[in-house]
Amino acid sequence: MINRWAFAAVTIMLAGLALVFALSWQSPISAIAPPKEDTFTAGLVDQGRILAAAGNCGACHSGGHGTLAGGNAFPTGYGTVFAPNITPDVGTGIGAWSQPAFARALREGVARDGSHLFPVFPYNHYTKLTDKDVAALYAYLMTRPAISYVAPSDTIPFPLNIRALQAGWKWAYFSEGRYRPDASRSAEWNRGAYLSEGLTHCGGCHTPRGKLGNEQASAAYGGSAIDGWDAPALTAANTSPLAWSAPALFNYLRTSTDARRGGASGPMSGVIHDGLAVLPDADIRAISVYFADLNGSDAHAGKDTAALARASVAAIAPQSNDADARLYAASCGACHYVGATPPTLARPDLTLNTALWLPAPTNLLHAIRGGVGLHEATPGLLMPGYASALPDADIVRIAAWLRRTRTTLPPWPDLAGDVARARQQESEPQ
């Protein structure tokens, strides 16, 4: 009797596996000879160059073995995925991929051989791209220098490394389809939505993820941790005391800095300087209009006057009897003290800096400990790091004092622990 039940259980399991593989099966697409460069017009290739930069293709697929040759490591909660080679090398890249095969990978997350791609690759965003933009990206990639390089094997453990199981993930979390304009919105708003939701995949960093790596649609753009940094919310949940209006967003996305709100460091710096920088002003303005609408900046704008007034008082208030204030003045005041004068990019004010108002001190500690490089925030301006110059206790005091005197928010609950963890992470091999 037991043998019969065991046989039945095994039969059901095998039937289930067969059904999974049948439903997940995707046919391979035949290999082609690499198209010649003169197959594509110069205009199409140049448009693809702009799109590839805005989509951050190089940042993910250039891992020290040549531009777009792959090799970058992407740790996940289940192992590490390595970016593949997307140069037109036939043996190790995508040189044998036809445009339909390329389009299927972008829009459906399926490789030329029919295997499902892991969602580290943001096909859930690229699925929204138009035929014209897909063709331009293909033209650009197929005219890059071919580099022979095979990325390391992914370290996702069995059975999660079975590509067929990704079909189940897609069934639960992926909706394939092109961007559909909202007829109730302006053409500019729709352009911004198309770029943000598709090509630039802003949600890839700014939307929190579930345990299986899925972007949580119910909390789109609600803020998330990424690469050891905090990507702030781009909705009304953003804690900045100043409204991120369309003009403010445009200035930030175009220049990577704002004298009051702060500059872009860490991953966002590369997004702006290496990616968005190639887009025309009209596209940056469209993205700004889209997110200003999402964050409700028009309703928030009336609060700016009060926030600026509080900031002015805080900036000039005497602090001579406060030991933490004296520590800040000695360590940071030479550059960051602005008194009653308007702040400048060279002497940025910290009173309204976004990093002080975030739920966690992560970004502020990055700036204090690691500094801000010459190619981050405002190009040409350098903030030195204080990880070696100041003991952890002093960094805790400075961060706590800024939070206490420059915001109306409660203290960070475990600032000393956050600083200790930051030091430990910096000492770990990358």
C-alpha positions in Angstrom: 0.0 0.0 0.0 2.8 2.3 0.9 4.5 1.6 -2.4 1.4 2.5 -4.2 1.1 5.9 -2.4 4.8 6.6 -3.0 4.4 5.7 -6.7 1.3 8.0 -6.9 3.2 10.9 -5.2 6.2 10.5 -7.6 3.9 10.3 -10.6 2.0 13.5 -9.5 5.3 15.3 -8.9 6.7 14.3 -12.3 3.5 15.3 -14.0 3.7 18.7 -12.2 7.3 19.2 -13.3 6.4 18.2 -16.9 3.6 20.7 -16.8 5.9 23.5 -15.5 8.4 22.8 -18.2 5.8 22.6 -20.9 4.3 26.0 -19.9 7.7 27.6 -19.5 9.1 26.3 -22.8 10.2 29.0 -25.3 11.5 28.1 -28.7 15.0 29.0 -29.7 15.4 31.7 -32.4 17.9 30.8 -35.1 21.3 32.3 -35.1 22.2 34.8 -37.8 25.5 36.1 -39.3 26.3 39.4 -37.6 24.8 42.3 -39.5 27.3 44.6 -41.2 27.6 48.1 -39.9 26.2 49.7 -43.0 23.0 47.8 -42.4 22.0 50.6 -40.0 21.8 54.3 -40.7 24.1 56.7 -38.7 21.0 58.4 -37.3 19.6 55.1 -35.9 22.9 54.1 -34.4 23.3 57.5 -32.7 19.7 57.3 -31.3 20.6 53.9 -30.0 23.7 55.4 -28.3 21.5 57.9 -26.5 19.0 55.3 -25.4 21.7 52.9 -24.2 23.3 55.5 -22.1 20.0 56.7 -20.6 19.1 53.0 -19.9 22.4 52.6 -18.1 23.4 49.6 -20.3 27.1 50.3 -19.9 26.9 50.6 -16.1 25.6 47.1 -15.7 27.3 45.3 -18.6 30.8 46.8 -18.4 32.7 45.0 -15.7 36.3 45.7 -16.4 36.7 43.5 -19.4 35.7 46.0 -22.0 32.7 48.2 -22.7 29.5 46.1 -22.7 31.5 42.8 -22.4 29.8 41.9 -19.1 31.1 40.5 -15.9 29.6 42.9 -13.4 28.4 41.0 -10.3 24.9 41.6 -8.9 24.4 40.0 -5.5 20.9 38.9 -4.6 19.4 37.2 -1.6 19.8 33.9 -3.4 23.3 34.2 -4.9 25.1 36.3 -7.5 24.1 37.0 -11.0 26.7 38.2 -13.5 25.9 40.6 -16.4 26.4 38.8 -19.7 28.4 40.1 -22.7 26.2 42.2 -25.0 28.8 43.1 -27.6 28.4 41.6 -31.1 30.9 38.9 -30.6 29.4 35.7 -32.1 30.8 33.2 -29.7 30.4 35.0 -26.3 28.1 37.9 -27.0 25.0 38.6 -29.0 26.5 38.7 -32.5 24.3 35.8 -33.6 21.1 37.4 -32.3 18.6 38.7 -34.8 16.5 41.8 -34.0 13.5 39.6 -33.1 15.7 37.6 -30.6 17.0 40.9 -29.1 13.4 42.3 -28.8 12.2 39.1 -27.1 15.0 39.4 -24.5 14.2 43.0 -23.8 10.4 42.7 -23.7 9.9 39.1 -22.4 13.0 38.2 -20.6 13.8 35.3 -22.8 17.3 34.7 -24.4 17.8 33.6 -28.0 18.2 30.0 -26.9 14.8 30.1 -25.2 16.0 30.2 -21.7 14.4 32.6 -19.2 16.4 35.5 -17.9 16.7 36.3 -14.2 14.8 39.5 -13.3 18.0 41.2 -12.3 17.8 42.3 -15.9 15.0 44.9 -15.9 12.9 43.4 -18.8 9.8 44.3 -16.7 10.6 47.9 -17.6 12.0 47.4 -21.1 8.8 45.6 -22.1 7.3 49.1 -22.4 9.7 50.2 -25.2 8.5 51.1 -28.6 9.5 49.1 -31.8 11.5 52.2 -32.9 13.5 52.4 -29.7 14.2 48.6 -29.7 15.5 48.9 -33.3 17.8 51.8 -32.3 19.2 49.9 -29.3 19.8 46.9 -31.5 21.6 49.0 -34.2 23.8 50.6 -31.6 24.9 47.4 -29.9 25.5 45.6 -33.1 27.9 48.3 -34.3 30.0 48.2 -31.1 33.5 46.5 -31.1 33.1 42.8 -30.6 34.8 41.5 -27.5 35.4 37.8 -26.7 34.7 37.3 -23.0 32.5 34.9 -21.0 31.2 36.2 -17.7 31.5 34.0 -14.6 28.7 31.5 -14.0 25.9 32.7 -11.7 25.9 31.3 -8.2 22.1 30.9 -7.8 21.8 27.5 -6.0 19.7 24.5 -7.1 16.7 24.4 -7.7 16.4 28.2 -8.1 18.9 28.2 -10.9 16.5 26.2 -13.1 15.6 28.8 -15.6 12.2 27.2 -16.4 11.0 28.2 -12.9 11.3 31.8 -13.9 8.1 31.3 -15.9 6.3 31.0 -12.5 7.9 34.2 -11.3 6.8 35.9 -14.5 3.3 34.6 -14.1 3.1 36.2 -10.6 5.0 39.4 -11.1 5.5 40.3 -14.7 3.1 42.0 -17.2 4.4 42.0 -20.8 3.3 44.9 -23.0 4.2 48.3 -24.5 3.6 51.6 -22.7 0.0 52.8 -23.1 -0.3 56.6 -23.0 -2.8 58.1 -20.5 -5.2 60.1 -22.7 -6.1 62.3 -19.7 -2.5 63.5 -19.4 -0.4 65.8 -21.5 2.1 64.6 -24.1 4.9 65.8 -21.9 3.6 63.9 -18.9 3.3 60.7 -21.0 6.8 61.1 -22.4 8.1 61.4 -18.9 6.1 58.3 -17.8 7.4 56.3 -20.8 11.0 57.1 -20.1 10.7 56.6 -16.3 8.7 53.4 -16.3 10.5 52.0 -19.3 13.9 53.0 -20.6 15.4 54.6 -17.4 13.7 52.0 -15.2 13.6 54.4 -12.1 11.6 51.9 -10.2 14.4 49.4 -10.3 16.1 51.4 -7.5 13.3 53.5 -6.1 10.6 50.8 -5.6 10.9 48.3 -2.7 11.2 44.7 -3.6 9.6 41.6 -2.2 11.5 38.5 -0.9 11.6 37.0 -4.5 13.1 40.2 -6.0 9.8 41.5 -7.4 9.1 45.2 -7.4 6.2 45.8 -5.1 3.6 47.4 -7.4 1.5 48.7 -4.5 4.5 50.8 -3.3 5.8 51.9 -6.7 8.6 54.6 -6.3 8.1 54.3 -2.5 11.9 54.2 -1.8 14.3 51.3 -1.3 17.8 50.3 -0.3 20.1 49.7 -3.3 23.9 49.0 -3.3 24.3 50.1 0.3 22.5 53.4 -0.3 18.9 54.5 0.3 17.0 55.5 -2.9 14.4 57.9 -1.5 10.7 57.8 -2.3 9.7 59.7 -5.4 6.1 60.0 -4.3 4.4 62.1 -1.6 6.1 59.8 0.9 9.3 61.7 0.2 10.4 63.2 3.5 12.2 66.3 2.1 11.0 69.5 3.7 11.1 71.3 0.4 8.8 70.3 -2.5 10.5 68.5 -5.4 8.8 70.6 -8.0 9.2 70.1 -11.7 11.8 73.0 -11.9 13.7 71.6 -8.9 13.8 68.1 -10.3 14.9 69.4 -13.7 17.8 71.3 -12.2 18.8 68.3 -10.1 18.6 65.7 -12.9 20.4 68.1 -15.3 23.2 69.2 -13.0 23.1 66.5 -10.3 23.0 69.0 -7.4 20.9 71.4 -5.6 22.2 74.0 -3.2 19.6 73.3 -0.6 18.5 69.7 -1.1 22.0 68.3 -1.8 23.8 66.6 -4.6 23.8 63.1 -6.2 26.3 60.7 -4.8 26.7 57.0 -5.1 24.8 55.1 -7.8 22.6 58.2 -8.6 25.6 60.2 -9.6 26.4 57.8 -12.4 22.8 57.7 -13.5 22.9 61.5 -14.0 26.4 62.1 -15.2 26.7 59.0 -17.4 23.1 58.3 -18.3 20.6 61.1 -18.2 23.3 63.6 -19.4 22.8 62.5 -23.0 19.1 63.1 -23.0 17.8 66.4 -24.4 16.4 69.0 -22.1 12.9 68.2 -23.3 13.2 64.6 -22.0 14.6 65.6 -18.7 11.8 68.2 -18.3 9.2 65.5 -19.1 10.6 63.2 -16.5 10.5 66.0 -14.0 6.9 66.8 -14.8 5.9 63.2 -14.4 7.5 62.8 -10.9 6.4 66.3 -9.7 2.9 65.1 -10.4 3.4 61.8 -8.6 4.9 63.5 -5.5 2.2 66.1 -5.3 4.6 69.0 -5.2 2.0 71.5 -6.1 0.1 70.7 -2.8 3.4 70.7 -0.9 4.7 74.0 -2.3 3.0 76.1 0.3 5.1 74.5 3.0 8.3 75.7 1.5 8.1 79.2 3.0 7.9 77.8 6.5 10.7 75.3 5.9 13.0 78.0 4.6 12.2 80.3 7.5 13.0 77.5 10.0 16.2 76.8 8.1 17.3 80.4 8.2 16.8 80.5 12.0 18.7 77.3 12.5 21.6 78.4 10.3 22.3 81.6 12.3 21.2 80.5 15.8 24.0 80.7 18.4 25.3 77.3 19.4 28.4 78.3 21.4 27.4 76.3 24.5 26.7 73.1 22.6 29.8 70.9 22.4 28.4 69.0 19.4 27.9 72.3 17.6 31.5 73.2 18.3 32.6 69.9 16.9 30.5 70.4 13.8 31.9 74.0 13.4 35.5 72.7 13.7 35.1 69.7 11.4 32.5 70.9 8.8 31.9 74.6 9.3 34.7 75.9 7.0 32.7 74.7 4.0 29.1 74.3 5.2 28.6 77.4 7.4 26.6 79.9 5.4 25.0 82.0 8.1 22.2 84.2 6.8 23.6 84.3 3.2 22.0 82.3 0.5 23.7 78.9 0.1 25.8 78.2 -3.0 26.8 75.0 -4.7 30.4 75.5 -3.5 29.3 76.0 0.1 26.1 73.8 0.3 23.8 74.3 3.2 22.8 71.2 5.2 19.7 72.5 6.9 17.4 71.3 4.2 19.6 68.5 2.8 17.5 65.5 1.9 19.9 63.1 3.5 19.1 64.5 7.0 15.4 63.9 6.5 15.5 60.3 5.4 14.3 57.5 7.7 17.8 56.1 7.9 21.2 57.9 8.1 22.7 55.7 5.4 23.3 58.4 2.8 24.5 61.0 5.3 27.1 58.5 6.7 28.3 57.7 3.2 29.0 61.4 2.6 30.7 62.0 6.0 32.8 58.9 6.0 33.5 58.5 2.3 33.3 62.1 1.1 32.0 63.2 -2.3 34.2 62.7 -5.3 35.2 65.2 -8.0 32.9 63.5 -10.5 29.9 63.3 -8.1 27.4 65.9 -7.2 29.0 69.1 -8.6 31.8 68.1 -10.9 35.1 69.7 -9.9 34.2 70.1 -6.2 35.6 67.6 -3.7 34.5 66.8 -0.2 37.1 64.7 1.7 36.0 61.7 3.6 36.4 61.6 7.4 36.4 57.9 8.0 40.0 58.1 9.0 40.1 61.6 10.3 37.3 61.3 12.9 36.6 58.6 15.4 33.2 56.9 15.1 32.0 58.6 18.3 32.5 62.1 16.7 30.7 61.0 13.5 27.8 59.9 15.6 27.8 63.2 17.4 27.9 65.3 14.2 25.1 63.3 12.5 22.9 63.3 15.6 23.4 67.1 16.0 22.5 67.8 12.4 19.3 65.6 12.8 18.5 67.3 16.1 19.0 70.9 15.1 18.3 70.9 11.4 15.1 68.8 11.2 11.8 68.4 13.0 12.1 64.6 13.0 12.9 62.2 15.8 16.5 61.0 16.3 17.7 58.0 14.3 17.3 55.1 16.8 20.6 53.3 16.4 23.0 55.8 15.0 26.1 54.3 16.8 25.2 50.9 15.4 24.7 52.4 11.9 28.2 53.9 12.0 29.7 50.7 13.3 28.0 48.7 10.5 29.2 51.2 7.9 32.8 50.8 9.0 32.5 47.0 9.0 31.0 47.0 5.4 33.9 49.3 4.2 36.4 46.8 5.6 34.8 43.8 3.8 36.3 42.7 0.5 34.3 43.9 -2.5 
